[in-house]
Amino acid sequence: MSTLVKAKGLSKSYGTTKALDHVDFQIDEGRIVGLIGPNGAGKTTALKAILGLTEFDGELDVLGHDPRQSRHNLMRDVCFIADVAVLPRWLKVCNAIDYVEAVHPGFSRERAMQFLDRTKIKQRSRVGELSKGMVTQLHLALIMAIDVKLLVLDEPTLGLDILYRKEFYTSLLNDYFDGQRTILVTTHQVEEIEKILTHLMFIDGGRVTLDRSMEEVAEEYTEVLVAPDKAAAAQALKPLYEREVFGKKLFLFEGAAREELSRLGEIHTPSIADIFVAKVKGGMQ
Amino acid sequence: MKAGAMHINKTLVRREFWENRSLWMVPAVVAGILTVLSVYMLVAVLIGHNQTVNNVDFANGAHFQFDQMPDFRDSDSTGAYGFLHVLTLGLGAMFSFIMQIVVFFYLLDSLYADRRDRSILFWRSMPVSDVRTVLAKLATALISVTAITFVVTVAFELVLIVLGLILGSVLGTHPFALLAYPGAFISSWLLLAYALIVSAIWYLPFYGWHMLASSWAKKAPFLWAVLIPLGIVGAEGWVFHSANFARMVWRYTLAWPSVAFNFDPLHVHHSLDDMSVGPLFSIGNVGQLLASPELWIGLVVAAAFVYGAIWLRRKRTEI
């Protein structure tokens, strides 16, 4: 298994604000990595750096390229959807296909047509005539018909209704991901991607605060629902975060032994959103 | 698959025409309207001829004298050549002027519109370098001011000539004598092509400047493109009480015909009749053009502007 993205001491400042502060991470082939963080944490900056859309300090290797130097060469192996509304209104569907077919060596017209045949999108329509969901479907059809090593999705479902959002990830997992390809995705709708991720990365205040596989996350983080009388015992084990639920206390532990915790109450694996809140808020306490 | 370099370039230029239909629609519509007007006038003249006999009163007493219709029966080839050169270059100048305006707005939008609607993120997700993107847009401008202008001019000219033949034959002059000089047609079109190509190259610094403004602006590229030169003119007038910059730009704008042809728009002292007699162009003009320092200085300035536009294109993905 090879490493596709390798960042070392990756930094980027906007004025006095440090969007990325000496960040190290790597993304290996075949992973579906969720990059999660609060607004302004540096997610988008990290993606932009990987895609050659911004300047940065430090080392960053994406498939053997320095993204600052050769964005257009990099784009043969990396594709991205930055935001749903980025296809121009004047573009006709058939022209969009012609364009990508001409400029991208990895594009397959047949695959794009397969995706589009499942939708109500007409070849002669302009993007401006399509609904927002259809524009996303078109963009997705174009991008998923390209054979690339790394696909980067920045808030791909922003502004879409639930129906399309569900479809988007189903399609991504069933039609695109084949175990070889690598996907890097950021979103605020953490619960939507929870089931499809193989790896999780938290970024907060310009730093990577968590970088684990989903199995490791499940082993490492435990949530225990504790009756009030045992709360003091739970607190003694130094939980990452605690909150009150229906008169009981819910503790989130990092790296604690599950057997010990199970004596305190009902244990289960927390959702990414819960871990995220615990990490961000726990960090502040 | 088929990622031939030429195929990519062609697709990039086609993309520009998909987005900017005005590049061919504006000249086509203008030529269409002028054709309708010409046919209308022809019909009006013919009806007027049948009803009365002689000159027809167009709007407000503009008289059209039939005996002024060119009649090439008795004249030698010089008359035909002169007539066609003036007609072709005159129409060419008109359509060229229109296309310069269309291309001005095209270039101002060329590196700005996709940043405004954020579609730049889609274009930049494709393996096309910024150098190639910017040059394809410049090429589109050059194709518009040369090839499209040429085609529209010649097409409309042929319409006028057909209408003229109809009119002449009805009125009893001998317009078909003109057709005995195919060389006059061909040479006039060659001159037109030459004039369009030279002017396109000559105006490259302006195109480069408009692209730079388009690449730079976070808002209103038109204002950047126009107000900066005006600011320089104003500042020069205020500080030095002179207008050298404005004069230089104005002279440069009008200088190419006198370099590329034996014709100086800054000192028009000969009438159209003189022009038709004197040789408008000789092969020496090409040498004179290539030896003119303005041409080369202009190209260097244009290269600097285009380089700046490419550099900014890399930096400014978002507005």
Interface residues (C-beta under 8 A of the other chain):
Chain A: K48 L51 L53 T54 E55 R71 H72 N73 L74 M75 R76 C79 F80 I81 A82 D83 A85 V86 L87 P88 R89 W90 L91 K92 N95 D98 Y99 V100 E101 A102 V103 H104 P105 F107 H139 I143
Chain B: M1 K2 A3 H7 I8 K10 T11 L12 R14 R15 W18 E19 A113 D114 D117 R118 S119 I120 L121 F122 R124 S125 M126 P127 V128 S129 D130 R132 K315 T317
